[in-house]
Every structure is written in C-alpha cells, then in structure tokens.
C-alpha cells in the first residue's frame, strides 16, 4: 500500500456529509463523511493484500482511532466466512463489545461476529454471558450476532437447538423496556418468521402481551395471523 489505510479512508472525506452523519448518529466521535461503498472497496482490497495477522493488527488500530468510518472499516476487515485460524479474530471482536455505543458501529461488528459464531457454534456459550451484561449494547449484540440461526429453511437438529436457545435469550429480554433491546427481539423474530413461522407464533403467543407494541408488530410483520 502506498498510503496507510487511514490516509486512504481520509482521502474520501466529505465535511458536509460528515456533519450530517454526526447529527444522524448522535454519538460524539469523529466523522469523516465517507460512504459505505467506498469503505467496502477499500477493505476488500486490504483483505486481498494481507494475511490474517496483519488484518487483525490493522483492525485493532483502526478501531482504536474511534473514528466512525475507521471502526466500520475495522469490522469489515474481519467480516469473512472463512478465516483460519480465527480465534484471535474472535477475541478481538469480543474485546470491542464495551465500546459499542451506536447501532451502525455495533451492527457492523456484529456482522463480523456472525461469521465467527457460525464457524464455531460452541462460542454461543460465551455469547450467553453477554445476555446478562449491564451494558445494553452487549446484550443487544447477543441477538444481532446470532441472526444466522434465523435463516435456515432446513436446519439440522443442532441448529434447532441453537435456535431454541437464542429464543430463550430473547424471551428473557422481553421485560427490558429499552427500545434497542425490543427492536433486536423483534428483528430476530421477524427474520425467523420467514423460515420458521411456527416458532415465532409460539413465542408471540407466550410473550406478545409483554412486548412493546412496535416490537410486537415488527415481529409479526410476515405472519398472516399477526398478533396486534
């Protein structure tokens, strides 16, 4: 690379867009105004040029800058289905959890986590610990990072066990009034309803009355017998 990755990101900075992003995300950190497609192209190029250890080091560096686009790029660098070995990647991703403070950053990192959890479902034992965290964004990440278990049309028995386990976490979240937690529960159920509507109906039959109305409606979006 002729320029450092951070210099490459900053080359696309747009002050007007940065101001709009700061107002939208409402989190006090530096914004450059770089669009996601640009970050996608840059990180794809870096992944092709770097081995796993170099990518981990770069992702750690970019994350520590606290720049919005740098944190997104850090997550994108580590979002890949096949990474071997990947324990150091998983460890780094987990180390970021306390820093989650906004949905865009948290969701990008959670997408990287999805790949590592799908590669090694035994890591759900660690994710279960997130569900009792005092940090709302960590609790939320337990659902966003496990979204792959909502998507199979023909899940294996072990995947159904994971699915039911995560639904148990979601049930435990129902009394939580935080909007982002309710939204995450609804998101998980909504996505699952496309592939396993009966499980979602059963969940809603037990818990819909305790969910916030918007979350109940979102969860049943694709069910013909949606509970109002």
Secondary structure, DSSP 8 states (H G I E B T S, - for coil): --S-HHHHHHTT--HHHHHHHHHHH---S------HHHHHHHHHHHHHH--HHHHHHHHHHHHHT--HHHHHHHHHHT--S--SS-HHHHHHHHHTGGG--SHHHHHHHHHHHHHHHHH-GGGHHHHHHHTT-S-HHHHHHHHHTTGGGG--SS--HHHHHHHHHHHHHHHHHTT---HHHHHHHHHHHHHHHTT-HHHHHHHHHHHGGGS-HHHHHHHTTT-TT---
